[in-house]
């Protein structure tokens, strides 16, 4: 599974969009609560997101909750959960020099009736252009792999709970 020391892929899928705003969507056979439980388990994020070495949350998961991220490369940063639609979506924001990094995670039903989960990353603010130029290419390459690893965890969790 993903760990902080896993290399970032240099080939393969890249998240759609520009370096300033990009997203990736996958579908899964896992139920929404399996994906949601992994997404909201902040200390567990490094188990599927290779760009993180550590993550923590001060208090329960919810709007206004604050946490801390230690990336595999770069400086540690604080974040705040800005919005939560329980079981469906949330947005978190990290203040960066002269800008913001926002991550939105959303669960929806796909056209074929499977669960679709989307991870969107946006750099904004005065420094958004510079930040996206520096960080965007790496994150766009890493996002599809992180989501594949999240899907694997969610499907394994669902299989274990149903005895498959």
Secondary structure by P-SEA (a helix, b strand, c coil): ccccccccccccccccccccccbbbbbccccaaaaaaaaacccccccccccccccccccccccccccccccccccccccccccccccccbbbbbbcccbbbbbbbbbbbcccccbbbbbbbbbbccaaaaaaaacaaaaaaaaaaaaaaaaaaaaaaaaaaacc
